[in-house]
C-alpha cells in the first residue's frame, strides 16, 4: 500500500533536513478477484506526457476545459491535447518543476511549482500570462473565482492572488503542526468566500475581500500517543452544494456535513479519509484510509453501502461517469463500481506504474493519467 507521506510542517529547512516520516501500512493490498463485468472500458487513445509524476509522486492531476485536456509532468512539461483525438495542440517546457494539480478556467491554466511559484498560462498557446511567488511549495491545485486565484501552500498559508495580474491580495496564516500529511487540503473558492481545511483538523471560512476568517470549526480532534496517531489533517477538498451544505473529510477523524453559512455541524460520523469525496444526487461517496469505497446518505450521514474488495490498494479519489464510480489504484488498475449498489462491474489496467491522481470524467468518457505519464482516454460501453 502506498501510504500518505508525512512531512514536517515547519520551515522548508526542516523538510530538507529530513524531518519526514511514513506510517507503517495497516492494510495489505487485497488481491483482485474475478468480477461479473457488465460495463466495458474501450480505449479511445493513449499518449505519453513527459516523464510522469516523478519519484516523489507530486499530485500533478490533469484538467479539462471544453474540448481540451491539459496535463503536465513533474519536471515542468505542460501540454494541451485534443480531448477527442489525443493530438497535442501545444507543449511548453517551464523553467521549474510542477508540483500541483492543474486548474483550467476562463482561458487560463493555473498551476504551481516546487519553488513556491504560481503560474497562469494562456490556454491557447501555453504562454505565461503571469507568475507570482507564494510562501512555500504548493501541492494543491490553485482555485479560482471571478477575481482571485487562491493557493494553499504546505506551510499552512492561504494566499489570494489577483486573477488578472497575479498581484497579492491577501495572505491568511493557518496553523503549522509539527507533523502533517504530505500535502494540504485544497480550498473551495466561490465569489464571496474561501473554505480552507488545515492540518490541525479545523475548517475556516475566509472573507475574499480581506482574508479575515468569518467562522472556524474543529472537524477532527487529535487522539493517541504518537504524533502520527494524532494526525487530523483535512487533506481533501470541501464539497459545497448549491443549497449551502459543506461535506468535509479528515484523517483519523470524521466525515462531516456543515451549514456553509454558519459552520454549524449538521451531522458527523467517525471515518478517516485524506481524499476528496464526491456528491451525486443524495449519495456522498467516500474512500477511507483503508481504500474501502463507501456510499453515505448526504442528508443524514447513514451508510448506504460499503465495498471492501479493493482494501489496501491505495485508491485515488473517486470520480463519476454516468451511473458508475471510477477509481484508480496503486497497481495501475481503473475500477468501475455501480454507484447505486456498490458492486464492481468493470476493470482495466492503464499502466503498471500506478494511478495516484483522480481520473477525469466527461459523461461516458474517462481520462486516466498514470504515474509514468501515460494518459489514456476511455469510454464506458454497457
Buried (B, 14 or more C-beta within 10 A) or exposed (E): BBBBBBBBBBEBEBBEEEBBBEBEEEBEBBEBEEBEEEBBBEEBBBBBBBEBBBEEBBBBBBBBBEEBBBBBBBBBBBBBBBBEEBEEBBBBEBEBBBBBBBBBBEEBBBBBBBBBBBBBBBBEEBEEBBBBEBBBBBBBBBBBBEBBBBBBBBBBBBBBBBBEEBEEBBBBEBEBBEBBBBBBBBBBBEEEBBBBBBBBBBBBBBBBEEBEBBBEBBBBEBEEEEBBEBBBBBBBBBBBEEEEBBBBBBBBBBBBBBBBEEBEBBBBBEBBBBBBBBBBEEBBBBBBBBBBBBBBEBEEBEEBBEBBBBBBBBBBBBBBBBBBBBBBBBBBBBBBBBBBEBBBBBBBBBBEBBBBBBBBBBEBBBBBBBBBBBBBBBBBEE
